[in-house]
Amino acid sequence: MKIAILGGTGSLGKGLASRWIKAGHDVLIGSRDLEKAQESAKGLNLSNSSGMLNEEAAKSCELACLTVPFAHQENTLKSIGNALDNKIMIDATVPLMPPKVMRVQLPQEGSAALKAQSILGEKTIVVSAFQNISAELLQTDADIECDVLVAGDFIDARSTVI
């Protein structure tokens, strides 16, 4: 599968990219900074990854995963327009906002995934996942011994993410 990681230059994006590449998927590292995206993709040292702008990654993928801080969720999703129409997007966002980044601050919509769904509209299916896995652990070769919480309205989309 071709997976775009939107905002993929951070710790979580790099960790998920590493795991998905090892599982045989093609990974597109998206960023608002092309040079940073290309540098991150090159750092993965594998031929089945590439760096590009978020919108281009969203257009080119089969499945997308958003890994930006919550403060950048809305702007990132608005910047890609309708590039995720008829696709699944995994939202790994945790609603932590300065100055109290140690506490979840639920948005008006009730969750980060519901906010993402309201921004992207009905043509994109949003599934929430990966908020409970350490980015640092994902970047290692260690076995991960935990459950991954996956939530969404559509069972087929949840099954794809799982």
Residue pairs with C-beta under 8 A, 6 or more apart in sequence:
1 25
1 26
1 62
1 63
2 25
2 26
2 27
2 28
2 60
2 61
2 62
2 63
3 20
3 25
3 26
3 27
3 28
3 61
3 62
3 63
3 64
3 65
4 27
4 28
4 30
4 57
4 58
4 60
4 61
4 63
4 64
4 65
5 13
5 16
5 17
5 27
5 28
5 29
5 30
5 57
5 64
5 65
5 67
6 30
6 54
6 57
6 58
6 64
6 65
6 66
6 67
6 68
6 76
6 80
6 89
7 13
7 30
7 31
7 54
7 66
7 67
7 68
7 72
7 76
8 14
8 16
8 17
8 27
8 28
8 29
8 30
8 31
8 37
8 40
8 57
8 65
8 67
9 29
9 31
9 33
9 36
9 37
9 39
9 40
10 67
10 68
10 69
10 135
11 135
11 136
11 139
12 67
12 92
12 130
12 135
12 138
13 29
13 40
13 65
13 67
14 40
14 43
14 44
14 135
14 138
14 139
15 133
15 135
15 136
15 137
15 138
15 139
16 65
16 67
16 92
16 130
16 138
17 27
17 29
17 40
17 44
17 49
18 44
18 138
18 139
19 138
20 27
21 27
21 44
21 46
21 48
21 49
24 48
25 48
26 48
26 49
27 41
27 44
27 48
27 49
27 50
28 41
28 49
28 50
28 51
28 52
28 57
28 60
28 61
29 37
29 38
29 40
29 41
29 44
29 49
29 50
29 51
29 52
29 57
30 37
30 51
30 52
30 53
30 54
30 55
30 56
30 57
30 58
31 37
31 40
31 51
31 53
31 54
32 53
32 54
32 76
32 79
34 51
34 52
34 53
36 51
37 51
37 52
37 53
37 57
38 50
38 51
38 52
39 51
40 51
41 49
41 50
41 51
42 51
52 60
54 76
54 79
54 80
55 79
55 80
55 81
55 83
57 64
58 64
58 80
58 83
58 84
58 87
59 83
61 87
62 87
63 87
63 88
63 89
63 90
63 160
63 161
64 84
64 87
64 88
64 89
64 90
65 89
65 90
65 91
65 92
65 130
66 73
66 76
66 77
66 89
66 90
66 91
66 92
66 93
66 116
67 92
67 93
68 76
68 93
69 93
69 96
70 93
70 94
70 95
70 96
70 97
70 112
71 97
71 98
73 91
73 93
73 112
73 115
73 116
74 115
74 119
77 116
77 119
77 120
78 119
82 121
82 123
84 120
84 123
84 124
85 121
85 123
85 124
86 123
86 124
87 124
87 125
88 124
88 125
88 126
88 127
88 157
88 160
88 161
89 116
89 120
89 124
89 125
89 126
89 127
90 126
90 127
90 128
90 129
90 130
90 161
91 112
91 113
91 116
91 126
91 127
91 128
91 129
92 128
92 129
92 130
92 131
93 112
93 113
93 116
93 131
94 104
94 112
94 131
95 104
95 105
95 106
95 107
95 111
95 112
95 115
96 102
96 103
96 104
96 105
97 105
107 114
107 115
108 115
109 115
109 117
109 118
111 128
112 128
113 126
113 127
113 128
113 151
113 152
114 126
116 126
117 124
117 126
120 126
125 152
125 153
125 154
125 157
126 152
127 150
127 151
127 152
127 154
127 157
127 158
127 160
127 161
128 149
128 150
128 151
128 152
129 148
129 149
129 150
129 151
129 161
130 148
131 149
132 146
132 147
132 148
132 149
133 144
133 146
133 148
137 144
138 144
148 162
150 158
150 161
150 162
151 158
152 158
152 161
